[in-house]
């Protein structure tokens, strides 16, 4: 008899934060249960016992509960694929991956992710400010990727998984990617990783 998965991921399909975790679970071949944690679910005592901040994603692995998407990515690799290229052991490359995980939690979050949230769900946030942050980030990334295949190493790492979804879906926040051919090429390379699945698209905002 097959053993039930020990891992449960709490998220929602439109969440790029949850998506990056789900992609890694699939790429590592780890079975898991998925619980759709809507806003109402995230207000329940049961969910708040897992994450008092009421945020997704949350990963529960038997008795271990990890909150924050980048922390979850590191946990999964360290526990289940410590010798994989997703988080290289070389200190310099590892630091570069960590740098991009920080960018995913800052510029990506407050740039394209916020623009998408404001445009799609009227969530609190300054759309013009989010677009300005995205433009500054994308101009930097365009130059960074001019001579590189991936963000932190010659091969895909957690850096690429953490940054991909919200950048790929930036048009859903009214941000045009056509001025950034190197970013578009990188997005295509990440999407072509065997086993990778993209986040479901949302309607583009009216201009």
Secondary structure, DSSP 8 states (H G I E B T S, - for coil): -----SEEEEE-TT-HHHHHHHHHHHHTT--EEEEE--HHHHTSHHHHHH-TT--S-EEEETTEEEESHHHHHHHHHHHH-TTSGGG-SSHHHHHHHHHHHHHHHTHHIIIIIHHHHHHHH--SS-HHHHHHHHHHHHHHHHHHGGG-SSSSSSS--HHHHHHHHHHHTGGGGT---TT-HHHHHHHHHHHTSTT------------
